[in-house]
Amino acid sequence: MKIIHAQPVIESMHQSALLRYRVGTSHGNIAVAEIGKGETTVMFIHGNSSCAKVFEHQLLGPLSRSCRLVAFDLPGHGDSDDAIDPYRTYTRPGFAAAAIELSRLISVSNPIVVGWSLGGHIAIEMMATLQNLRGVMVCGSPPIGPGQAARGFTSAAHAGLGRKRFLSASERADFARGMAGEPTPSFLLDAIARCDGRSREILFKARDAGAGIDQRRMVESSGIPLAVVNGADDPFVNIDFFDEVAYANLWEARCHRLRGVGHAPFWSGPDLFAPFLERFVRDVQTSASVVRP
């Protein structure tokens, strides 16, 4: 493993140090934040044009007392480098390959993956190739099959901000507001401005051309425990679509909707979200309550 640098940071009101470092991969140097220790590792994957900081509430939450928590900036995002080969990396399967390579380099084994928006789609891609996944939780990531984008996403998502290479200041503000609601965190505006715009453009062109797996088929056939936790007021996804899917192993046999929060429930409603994450991790650890009746 090639660690570029490692710097412990003591976050306010938290006893443990949040370790930040960069890892050299074939996709470019990837920035990682991790905290906690334990036999279980929870890996968090953020969405399009965002960064790992969006999972700050979870990293500094109670799970770090019993689990190793890892979040990272996708290539072309946050403090990670732009992709060495954009057309190799900036697709759902490309990002999944980068996440899997990183997990091996930092000795993450048998992880539970929590993916938000694009990160959820990356997590579902990982289900096809990472055989030691213990569980997956997705937020704002409809598992669409070919030709189902219009059913899984709303007209707001199709406004095009998530796929545009160049965004104006007002478009960045609109995009951030849709992601996280009001008040919009300043770091998210900075993350959108920093994002390599080629990643947005290439990502959607590749998706439209059929890159990656049939995600609906994957969740309808995989035995990996899958939790679906969405904000009921998500402006980007069709919440009802999730209930149409015949999941093979849906946690608690239902898709959960958190009232009063939108696309990023873990950010805008961390106290609402925390019990679901903690319960899912506990159930996966004990292999109980994870098989659909």
C-alpha positions in Angstrom: 0.0 0.0 0.0 1.3 3.4 -0.9 0.1 5.9 1.7 0.9 9.5 0.6 0.5 10.9 4.1 -1.5 10.3 7.2 -2.6 13.0 9.6 -4.7 12.4 12.7 -7.3 15.1 13.3 -9.1 15.5 16.6 -12.7 16.5 15.8 -14.6 18.7 18.3 -16.3 16.9 21.2 -15.1 13.5 19.9 -12.6 11.4 21.9 -11.1 9.5 19.0 -8.9 10.9 16.2 -10.2 11.0 12.7 -7.3 9.8 10.6 -7.0 11.4 7.2 -4.6 10.0 4.5 -4.2 9.5 0.8 -3.6 6.2 -0.9 -2.0 5.7 -4.3 -4.2 3.6 -6.6 -4.2 2.9 -10.3 -7.1 5.4 -10.6 -5.1 8.2 -8.9 -4.4 9.2 -5.3 -7.6 8.7 -3.1 -8.2 10.7 0.1 -9.5 8.6 3.0 -10.9 9.5 6.4 -11.3 6.8 9.0 -12.1 6.4 12.6 -12.7 3.6 15.1 -11.7 0.0 15.4 -13.4 -3.3 15.4 -14.0 -6.5 13.5 -16.7 -4.8 11.4 -15.8 -2.2 8.8 -18.4 0.2 7.5 -17.4 1.9 4.2 -19.3 5.1 3.1 -19.5 6.1 -0.5 -20.8 9.6 -1.4 -22.7 10.9 -4.3 -22.1 12.7 -7.6 -20.1 15.9 -7.1 -20.0 15.6 -3.3 -17.3 14.4 -0.9 -16.7 12.2 2.1 -17.4 15.0 4.5 -21.1 14.5 3.9 -20.8 11.5 6.2 -19.3 13.5 9.1 -22.3 12.9 11.4 -21.9 9.1 11.0 -18.1 9.1 11.3 -18.3 11.0 14.6 -21.3 9.0 15.9 -21.5 6.1 18.3 -20.7 3.4 15.7 -17.0 4.4 15.8 -16.9 3.0 19.3 -17.4 -0.6 18.0 -16.6 -0.5 14.2 -14.0 0.8 11.9 -15.6 3.5 9.8 -14.1 4.5 6.4 -15.1 7.2 4.0 -13.3 8.4 1.0 -13.5 11.0 -1.8 -14.2 9.4 -5.2 -11.6 10.1 -7.9 -12.3 13.5 -9.3 -13.9 14.6 -6.1 -12.9 16.3 -2.8 -9.2 15.9 -1.9 -8.7 12.9 -4.3 -6.9 13.3 -7.5 -8.7 13.6 -10.8 -8.8 10.2 -12.5 -5.6 9.1 -14.4 -7.8 7.7 -17.1 -11.2 9.5 -16.9 -13.0 7.1 -19.3 -11.8 4.1 -17.3 -12.8 5.5 -13.9 -15.7 7.9 -14.3 -18.4 5.3 -14.8 -20.4 3.2 -12.2 -18.3 0.1 -12.8 -15.1 2.3 -12.9 -15.9 3.9 -9.6 -16.7 0.5 -8.1 -13.4 -0.9 -9.3 -11.6 2.1 -7.6 -13.5 1.4 -4.4 -12.7 -2.3 -4.4 -9.0 -1.5 -5.1 -8.9 1.0 -2.3 -10.6 -1.5 0.1 -7.9 -4.1 -0.6 -5.1 -1.6 -0.2 -6.3 -0.4 3.2 -7.1 -3.9 4.4 -10.9 -3.6 4.5 -12.3 -7.1 4.5 -16.0 -8.2 4.7 -17.3 -4.6 4.7 -20.7 -3.2 5.1 -21.1 -0.5 2.4 -23.3 2.5 2.8 -23.8 4.3 -0.5 -25.7 7.5 -1.2 -27.0 8.5 -4.6 -24.2 7.7 -7.0 -22.5 5.9 -4.1 -25.4 3.6 -3.7 -25.2 2.7 -7.4 -21.5 2.1 -6.9 -22.3 -0.2 -4.0 -24.7 -2.2 -6.1 -22.0 -2.6 -8.8 -19.7 -3.8 -6.0 -22.2 -6.6 -5.1 -21.5 -8.2 -8.5 -17.7 -8.5 -8.0 -16.9 -8.2 -4.3 -17.8 -11.6 -2.9 -17.1 -10.7 0.7 -19.6 -7.9 1.1 -21.5 -8.4 4.4 -24.3 -5.9 3.6 -25.2 -2.9 1.6 -27.4 0.1 2.6 -28.5 2.6 -0.1 -30.0 6.0 0.1 -31.4 7.9 -2.9 -30.2 5.2 -5.3 -33.1 3.5 -7.3 -31.9 0.1 -8.6 -33.0 0.7 -12.1 -32.7 -1.8 -15.0 -32.1 -0.9 -18.7 -34.6 1.8 -19.9 -36.0 2.4 -16.3 -34.3 5.8 -15.6 -37.5 7.7 -16.1 -39.3 5.5 -13.6 -36.6 5.6 -10.9 -35.8 9.3 -11.1 -38.0 12.4 -11.1 -38.1 15.3 -13.5 -35.8 17.3 -11.1 -33.1 14.7 -11.6 -33.5 15.0 -15.3 -33.0 18.8 -15.2 -29.4 17.9 -16.1 -27.2 19.5 -13.4 -25.8 16.1 -12.3 -24.6 15.4 -15.9 -23.3 18.8 -17.0 -19.6 19.2 -17.3 -19.7 23.0 -16.4 -21.9 24.5 -13.8 -22.5 28.2 -13.1 -22.5 29.5 -9.5 -26.3 29.5 -9.5 -26.5 26.0 -10.9 -24.1 24.8 -8.2 -26.3 26.4 -5.6 -29.4 24.7 -7.0 -27.6 21.4 -7.2 -26.4 21.6 -3.6 -29.9 22.7 -2.4 -31.4 19.6 -4.0 -28.8 17.4 -2.5 -28.9 18.6 1.1 -31.8 21.1 1.5 -31.6 24.3 3.5 -29.4 25.6 4.9 -26.9 24.4 2.3 -23.6 23.4 3.8 -20.7 25.5 2.4 -18.5 22.4 2.1 -21.0 21.0 -0.4 -20.9 24.1 -2.6 -17.1 23.8 -2.5 -17.2 20.1 -3.4 -19.4 20.7 -6.4 -17.1 23.5 -7.6 -14.0 21.3 -7.1 -15.5 18.2 -8.8 -13.9 17.3 -12.1 -16.8 18.1 -14.4 -15.7 15.4 -16.8 -16.9 12.9 -14.2 -20.5 14.1 -14.5 -20.4 14.1 -18.2 -18.7 10.7 -18.7 -20.8 9.1 -16.0 -24.2 9.7 -17.6 -23.0 9.1 -21.1 -21.7 5.7 -20.0 -24.9 4.9 -18.1 -27.0 5.8 -21.1 -24.8 3.6 -23.3 -25.4 0.7 -21.0 -22.2 0.6 -18.9 -22.4 -1.5 -15.8 -24.8 -4.2 -14.5 -28.5 -4.4 -14.5 -28.9 -3.1 -11.0 -32.5 -4.2 -10.6 -31.6 -7.7 -11.6 -28.7 -7.6 -9.1 -30.8 -6.7 -6.1 -33.5 -9.1 -7.1 -31.1 -12.0 -7.2 -28.3 -11.3 -4.7 -28.4 -12.8 -1.2 -26.4 -10.0 0.2 -28.5 -8.2 2.9 -29.7 -4.9 1.4 -31.1 -2.0 3.4 -33.1 0.8 1.6 -33.4 4.0 3.6 -34.7 7.1 1.8 -35.7 10.6 2.7 -39.5 10.8 2.0 -39.0 14.3 0.5 -36.2 13.3 -1.9 -36.6 15.6 -5.0 -34.4 13.5 -7.3 -35.8 10.0 -7.0 -39.2 8.3 -7.3 -39.7 6.9 -3.9 -42.5 4.6 -5.0 -40.2 2.9 -7.5 -38.3 1.3 -4.7 -41.4 -0.6 -3.6 -41.9 -2.1 -7.0 -38.6 -4.1 -6.8 -38.7 -7.8 -5.8 -35.6 -7.7 -3.6 -33.9 -11.1 -2.9 -32.8 -10.1 0.7 -34.4 -6.8 1.7 -33.6 -5.8 5.3 -36.7 -5.7 7.5 -38.7 -6.7 4.4 -39.5 -3.1 3.5 -38.0 0.1 2.1 -37.8 2.8 4.8 -38.9 6.4 4.3 -37.7 9.0 6.7 -40.2 11.9 7.0 -39.2 15.5 6.7 -35.8 14.8 5.0 -34.7 14.8 1.4 -32.0 13.3 -0.7 -29.4 13.1 2.0 -31.2 11.9 5.1 -28.0 11.0 7.0 -26.9 14.6 6.7 -30.2 16.6 7.1 -31.7 14.2 9.6 -28.8 12.4 11.3 -30.7 11.6 14.4 -33.5 10.0 12.3 -31.0 8.1 10.3 -28.8 6.8 13.0 -31.1 4.1 14.5 -31.5 2.6 11.0 -27.8 2.4 10.4 -27.0 1.1 13.8 -29.7 -1.5 13.7 -28.7 -2.7 10.2 -25.0 -3.0 11.2 -26.1 -4.9 14.4 -28.4 -7.3 12.4 -25.7 -8.0 9.8 -23.2 -8.7 12.5 -25.5 -11.2 14.2 -26.9 -12.5 10.8 -30.4 -12.0 12.2 -33.4 -10.3 10.8 -31.8 -9.9 7.3 -33.7 -12.5 5.3 -36.9 -11.5 3.6 -39.8 -13.6 4.8 
